Amino acid sequence: MRKIILLLSCLLILICSVIGQSNKGIHLQGIARNDKGIIIPNKQIALRLSIVMDSAHGEIAYQEIVSVTTNVLGLFFVDVGTQENNKLITIGEFENIEWNLMNYYLQLEIDPNNSLQFVTAGFEKINYVPLALFAEKASIITNQLPIYLGGTGVTTTIGLLKLLNIDKLNNTPDSVKPISNAVNLSLNERLRKIDTNTLSNRINLKLNVIDTLKLSNRINQKLNSTDTIHLSNRINKLSSVEVSNSYGVYYDTSKQSTTIATATPVKFNFQQIENKISISNNNAGNATKIIVSENGLYQVNFNLQFIKSDINADELNVWIRKNNAGYLNSTLNYQIMGGGLKNNISGVYFLNLTAGDYIELFYSIKNSNTNMVGSLSTSVTPSKPATPSAMISIHLLN
């Protein structure tokens, strides 16, 4: 398999700010190329974007995983930190990043096959423009009260300094600033030698040998062998808690055809592996309905192989139905090349499902000469197994 290299021909750090809205983020634009520098068009890939504090080895302040599709020029666009469909936030909250405290870096990782196996593609310092997110709050003092309600009556830090008559203060250190005679007398009275002597005597009396021995005895009594054995047993019980794991892989090797402009479910007549997930037939008696048994966020990957017999291109649409209703914003568009070429189509979804929900993978075409077909196994060098006409995998993330 070719190694995918993601080249950022132009890293644009912009603040997406619209009056009356709070959905702000960092706009990122890039070009996907393979290891020979050839642009990769119309390819769905997964990105993991992390905002790292202070250095390349610093703590991650925010991280998200998002699925994008390159256009015909290999370009992709993503807004880091904004709220979008098909995006999974794994660490932190973008709105809570304190931009004024330290330097931040943007780390970009790519998963070209949507298998959650990421490769680092870039690491860049975030300069200047994102600090506008902090600057919006730095120029004013919020939640002000007027003077007649007990407030300051000002809305800026400069106004507050003038109100308190401290706007002319210089940078004289505290150690050389003058204090009044009254303050000096008060300090002298409070720090008399007799007071410190009495305090020392009281401390010495309270920390005699008898007291420390009693404390040691009490600690030893509380940390006897019985207590530690009980604690070990409790830890062992916690470590043996069963972890839920739901997954399923299904495929089909037969030729699947449909009429033009018709919503058609993909059939998966064979089960490769499953646990807490099952597949059942639809009303037409075909195995299309994948059923989950646990609540949570699921990742769904699919791969379809199409062949178009004539030389013209065709348009293919693929989408998800949940409980027989189209899943919002799930349609993916592809171009099928003609002339008998094999067109391998893949995609990934992140779906929130409830126990008992089922999903189906649907498709439609615009030309009747396009068919979903598999490839037979061959013994030519190197020998390799057959290619299914359709394959789908689903597993629970949390």
N, C-alpha and C positions, 0 to 999 in steps of 0.2 A: 504493500500500500504506500502510495506517495505521501511524503511528509508535507503537510500544508504549512506554508510560511505566510504570516500576516504582516504586510508592509504598510506602515502608516505614512502614506505619501503626504499627508497634511493633517497634523493634530491640531484641531480647532477647539480651544477651551472657551466656551461661551456660557453666559448665564441666560437660561430660558426664563424670562420674566415677563409676565403679562399682567397689566393693571387689573386688579380685582381677583387675581388668582394667586395661590400659594404653591403651585406645582413647579418647583424650580429645580434645575440640575445643571450638569456639565455636558455640553453637546460634544460628541466624539464622532469623527468621520474617518474611515479608513478604506483601503483597497486590499482584497484578498488575492494572493498569488500562490502558485505552487513552487516547488523547490527549483524549478527552471525559470522562474520569473514570469510565467504565463498567467494572465489574469483568469480567475475562476468565476465565471458568471452563473447566476441563477442557482446558487447553492445555499442550502440552509445550514448554518453553523451555530454553535453555542459559544458564548463569551462569558468569562468570569472577570469582573472588574472590581478591583479593591483599591480603597483609599487608605494608604499606609502612612503612619505617623513618623516623622523625623528622619527616617533612613530606610534603605532597602530591607533591613532586618527589623524594622520597628513593628509595633503593634498595629493590627488592622482596625481602623476606626469604623469602616463601613465596607460591605461586600454584597454584590448582587450577581445572579446568574440570569442571562437573558438570551433568548433565541432570536437570531436575525437571519434574513435572507439577502444575499448579494444581488445586485441588479445586473443588467446585461454588460456593464462595464466593470463588474467586480466590486462596486462600491457598496458599503454598508453604513448605516447611521444608527446611533444609539444615544439616548439621553440618560447619563448616569445620575441616579438619585431621584428621577421622576417616577410617578406612579403609573405603570403601564400594564396591560394584559400580557400574559406569557412571560412575566418577570418574577423571579424568586429572590427575595432579599434574605441572605443567610446570616449576616452579622451587622449589628448596629442600626442606627437611624440617621439618615442623611441630614435631617433638620437639626440634629443635636451636635453636629461637628463644630468645635470651637476653632474657627479658622485663624483667630488672632493669637493662639497660644504657641504654635510651632509651625515648622514646614510640613507640607503634605505632599505625597507622591501618588501618582496614578499607575497601578500595575494592571496590565492587560494580559489575560490568558485565553487561549483558544482551544476549543474542542471541535475539530473538523468533522467528527463522525457522530456528534450528539450522544456520546457514551459516558459523559461525566469524567473523562480523562483529559485533563487540561495540560497544555504546554505554554510556558511563558513566551509571550510575543513582544513585550515592550514594558519599559519602566521609565516614567518621565516625572520630573518635578512639576507640581502645579504652581504656576507663577501668576501673581497679581490679580487677574480678573476675578477668580472665585472669591477673593476677599471682599468683593462687593456684597456678598451674602452677609458678611459681618458688618460692613459699613452702614447698612440700612438701619442698624440698631445703635451704632456708636455715636451718632450725632445728636441724639435726643435722650432725655430722661423720661421714661414711660411711667404711666399711672400717677400723674401729678394731681394734686389737690389745690384749689385756690386758697388764698390767704384766709378768707372768711370761714373756711371749713377746716382750718388748721394746717394747710399745706404750705408749700414754699412760694407758689404763685409764679414760678419760672419753668421753662421747658427745655433749657439748654444748660450744659455744665458751666459755660462762661457766665451765664446769668446767675447761677447758684453761687459761684465764687464771689461775684460782686455783691450779692445779697448778704453774704456772710463776712464781707469786708476782708477777704483773704486773697483777693485777686492780685495784690501787689507783693505777696510774700516771695522772698528770694529762696535760694537753695541752701541757706545756712544750716549746718548740721545741728541736731538737738543738743549735742554735748557742749556747744559754745553759746547756746541761746540763753539770755538773762532770765532769771526768775525773781519773783518778788520776795521781800523780807518775810512776809507772812508765810509763804510757802516754805522758806528755809526753816523758820521756827517750828512749823508743824512737822517737818521731816525730822528735825533734831529731837523733838519730843517723842516721836514714834519709834525712833531707833536708839533708845538709851541702852547702855551696856547692861544695866540691871535686868532689862527685859530679856536680852539674849541669854544671860546667865541662867535665869529662871527657866527659860524654854529648854536649854540644854539639860538642866537637871531633871526636868520632867521626862524628856526623851530617854535619858539614861535609866530612870526608874522603870519606865515601861518596857524597856528592852533588856531586862536582866536575864540571866541564864535560865531561871525557872520558866519564864514565859516562852522562851525559844524551845525548850525541851518539850513543853506541853504542845506547842504547835507542831513539832516534828512527830510526836506521838499521834496526833490527830490525823496528820497526812498519811502516816504509815497504816493507820487503821482503815482509812478510806481507799487505799490502793493495795488491798490484800489480794491474794491469789484468786479468791472467789469472784471479786469484781472484774478482774481482767479476763477471766474465763468467760463470764457472761458477755462482756463486750466483744470478745472474739467470735462467740457464737452468733451474735447479732450481725456482725460484719459478714460472716460466712453466709448467713441467710440472704442478705442483700445482694451478694455477688451471684447467687444462684437464681435470680429472677429471670423468667423466660422473656426473651425479646421477640416481639411479633415481627413476622416477615411474610409479606404477601407478594407473589410474583406469578407470572405466567408467560409462556412463549408458544405461539400458534403459527401454522403455516399451511400453504396449499401449493400443489404442483400442477393442477389442471389449468387448461386454458379458460379464461373468463372473458366473456363478451357482453356487450350491452348496446342498446340503440342510442342514437345521438340525443343530446340534451335530456338525458334521463338520469335521475338520482338512483344509483345502484350500489347496494351494500357489497363489500368485499367478503368473499367466503374464505374461511380458514378451517378446512376439513380435518386437519391433523394437529394433534397436541404434542409438543416437544417436552415441556415440563410445566408444572403448575403447583402452587401451594396457596390455599385460601382464596384462589381465583379460579373461575370456571368459565366454560363457553357453552352456549345452548343455541338451538335452532330458532329462526324467525318464523313468521307465519307461512312462508313459502317452503319451509323444511330445510333451509340452508344454515350451516353453522356460522353465525355472524355476531351474536350477542355475547360480549365478554362481561361477566358479572363479578363485582367485588364484594367481599364480606366484611370489610373494616372501613371505618371512616379515615380520611386523611388525604394528603396530597400525593398524587400518582404521576409518574413519568411514563409516557407512552411513546415508543419508537416504532416506525414502520418502514418497510422497503417493498416496492412494487416494481416489476419489470414489464415494460410495454414494447411492442413491435408494431410499426405501421408499414403495411405492405407497399403503398404507393410512395411516390417521391415527395409529396407535399407534407408540410408540417401540420401538426394538430395541437389544440389547446386542451390541457387536462386540468381539472379541478378536483382537489381532495379535501374532505372535511370530516369532522367528528359529529355524531349524533349521540346525545345522552338521554336515555329513557325515551327514545323516538322523537327527540326535539333537537334541532341544530344547536351545537355548542357555540356560544357567542364568540365571534372573531376567530374562528378556527379554519376558515377556508384558505388553502394553499394553492397557488397557480403555477403550472409547469408548461413548458413547450416540448412536445414530442417530435423528434426528427424522423422523417420518413426514409424510404429506401431500404427497409428491412433492418435498420440499425436497432441494437438493443438499448433501450432507454431505462436506466435504473433510477427510480425516484425514491427519495427517502425524506423523512421529516420527524419532528419530535414535538410533543405536547406536554404541558404540565396542567393537570386537571384536579380540581377539588371534588371528591366523590364521597358519597355516604353509603354505608353498608346496605346492600340490596340494589344499588344503582347498576345499570349496564350501559356500555358504550358500543357503538358500531362505527366502522370506517366506511365512508361513502365516497364515490367518485362519479364523474361525468365527463364525456368527451364530445367533440363537435364533428367527428368524422367516423363513419362506420368501419373504416379499414383499420382502426386502432384496436388492438387486443392485448389483454394481460396474459402473458405466456411465461413458462419456465424454460430452463435449458437442461438437457439431459446430461448425465455424467459422461465423461470421456476418458479414454485411456492414453491419449497422446501425452507426450512429455511436456510439462509434468502432469501426472494423473490428478484429477480433481473430482469432487462430488458434484451432484446436480445443483442447479440454481432454482429455488422455488419461484413460482409466479407471484406469490404474496407471502409476507412474513410480518408479524407484529409481536412486540414484547411490552409488558406492563409490569411495573413494580411500585410498591409503596415506599415513599421517601420518608414520611413521618407519621 
